[in-house]
Amino acid sequence: MKKSLLALAVLGAFAGAASAQSSVTVYGIVDLGFQNSDNGDPAGRTNGIASGGQSASRIGFKGVEDLGGGLAATFNLEATISADTGSTFGTGTAGTGFNAGLNASAGGFNRIATVGLQGAFGAVNLGRQTSAIKDAYDQIDPFGDGGNVAPISTIFFNGNLAGDFGRISNSAKYTSNSFGGFKATAAYGFGETAGDTGANSNYGVGVGYANGPLNVQFAYHNQDRSTVANPAVQTAEGKLAFIGATYNFGAFKLHGAYADTKIEATLAGTETKFRNGMVGVSLPLGPGSLFASYSINDNRTVDNSDAKKAAIMYTYDLSKRTNLYTGYSRTSNDSGTGIGVSGSRIGLAAAAPAGESASVFNVGIRHKF
């Protein structure tokens, strides 16, 4: 009997040690509110309860296991939730225009699905994850590239990285540790096209400095678009560069960003160039925070095809995890373009009619767990 009790005690000790060396966390956001949107639809504005007014509703699971010697195994699974309809997972949107033939996500764990290792060398992750350029602009955008009001990706790069398209599937990504505030990132997404390893691939690099009140981020992203025939034929290539910075003055934080985009239509032998600029501010105000930004999409190739977006949002904290919010944005389009609320261009799903303005107003509640 004593031996049995001793054995059970030893097994319990080992089980406790194993449990202490690994952990799994369940987390998420539920964000719902009233939304009034106008995408230039001749039928008029749309009213309803929308999910993700301030931040996309989501659920995630992440874990870490201590492997010893400073090495750890990690995983992260994160999915968008359509909280307004109660759908378990949000459904991805098929690619159109420059992203034709691609699917931002087929649903499921569309935001993150990775496993990797981390240690003194940094971290290496495999799977579906954010691109290096999204890591950069997420840190600079006053809205964190989140919500339905004014994520920077809906207007920067002519909207090509809006929604799920800032993430890359089938990818390997390296992120360094911080050295005196400096940090580097490199990512490669395989196109998985037979006979051509570079067809429909994505790759990018980023470097940043975040220390004290200053945060400066630079990133470059390349997108290949090819046919899936064997042999594959390149149809287009996107070259995107971003640089931005924030400076915290204490009473407020100033945000600024610039981007340059070149879309080469390889088969047609043409190219379209865009330049973007953004100025913004964020500051604590009462029991909450105020965010505002003004962004432009300057078409350097086609006349009368520019767009400008102004946005503002206020959040009111009820606790550390729950807040109320209200926000408004308006996108003004020239006669030759139609960037809509969600960032789609003219001729694509959810785009605004050419020359029409798009706007969205919301008021809601967000809870983080």
Phi, psi and omega in degrees: 000316180296321180295321179296317179296322179295318179298317179297321179296319179295315178298321178296323179294317178295318179298319178296321179294318180296320180294324181290336184271351180223155180207151176232132181242132172258130183215171177172183178221135169242117186231115181222147178189172174284136179226134175242117184232150179225109180254024181080013180293126179303336181286344177116190184284161180243131177245148177174180173265121185244147175267134173087040179294316177260316179218146178301130173295140187201163169223140183219158176227128178221149183210161178218140176235125178286116181264357180091157178065024180082005181257140180221145173264140182227156170215156178209126175234125183218131184233143172288138177249130172274080188294335181291333179250350182082010178297140180298310179231146174290152179261134181290163180252128180296147181292146176221167180059231179299330180268016180302140180089349179252159175236121181305319175189144178271017185097201181065217181277072187286337185276310180213137172210089188224158168219145183192188179233146175222150181187207181295338180279346186120220180218140174237126181232145177242144176129212178262127186200172180291147176284165179297325182286327176291322176304324182287306186286338174301324183283339186261326180297127177304330180269002179063024185052037181237162175082184184258356186275303187205048174299139187300329184290346179286346180232328176293150179060029182058026178080007184292340179253015180294153178065226183283351187285357172278355178253156181232138179266169176051043190243159170240134186221133176247133176232124181282163168287167179276131177240099182062026181100345179272139182212142182234152180221143173218136182219146177222127178250121182284137177281340178053044177258128183301131175084352182211102184292338181270347183293131179059029178271164174227138172214155181197159177225153178212150175217140182213162176228120179226108183204127182065224183279350187256136174223117179237131183228135174230141178206153175230140182224136179237133179238128175256135175236118184224161173290159179264008178289162178246108009278151177289146179237126180292128179258330181200160176217133178251133178236114188237131177233143183220139171218137181203165181207153170231150175222125182266112180272001182098296179286333178202164177243131179261136182239141175209144182209154177219142178218152179229129183230136174229120177253113180261118174274095191299312183293322181280343180073027180237166176215151178235134183244141178229148171233142181233149174219149179213135169235141182206172180213147172220143183202148172290137182215108184065223179273021182211209183217151177244135178231141177208149178207156173226123185231153178229148171240108186258110177280111185276355185252319184249129180291155176053041182228032179265164177216149180226138181231129174243138185213151177211145178211144174235134176245141181239115185280124172268333177198187179291338185246348185233134177213156170264158178208158170212143183207161180210140172217154179220129177250122179258122183253140170290172186296340184259008180218167182208064177286122184268188180303320183269002175095358182291148180270172181302138180089355181250166180300138177069013176283158173275149174301150183305130177083352181272147175275153177236142181213158178213139175230137177216160173213129186198193181227140179233133177234129178255139178224000000 
